[in-house]
């Protein structure tokens, strides 16, 4: 996805703690809109990488998996997703 194919996207972030079977939503609501300015000047993947990098530093006390999903509209199938490992404080 490039800046040339800009369109609005929505995202949600979920966390699964070690030993837990399911994902718990994180954030203010089920879906949040990707900032338009980020998509006009870059790709969805670049925005997602930056968000996950920041989140991994802010959530450094959690141990488990963090899942970011991006959608063309709330309720649609995700067009991009990425899972990262949170290893907790050492």
Secondary structure, DSSP 8 states (H G I E B T S, - for coil): --GGG----EEEEEEEETT-SS-EEESSSS-EE--HHHHHHS-HHHHHHHHHHHHHHHTTT-EEEEEEEEESSTTS-EEEEEEEEEE---
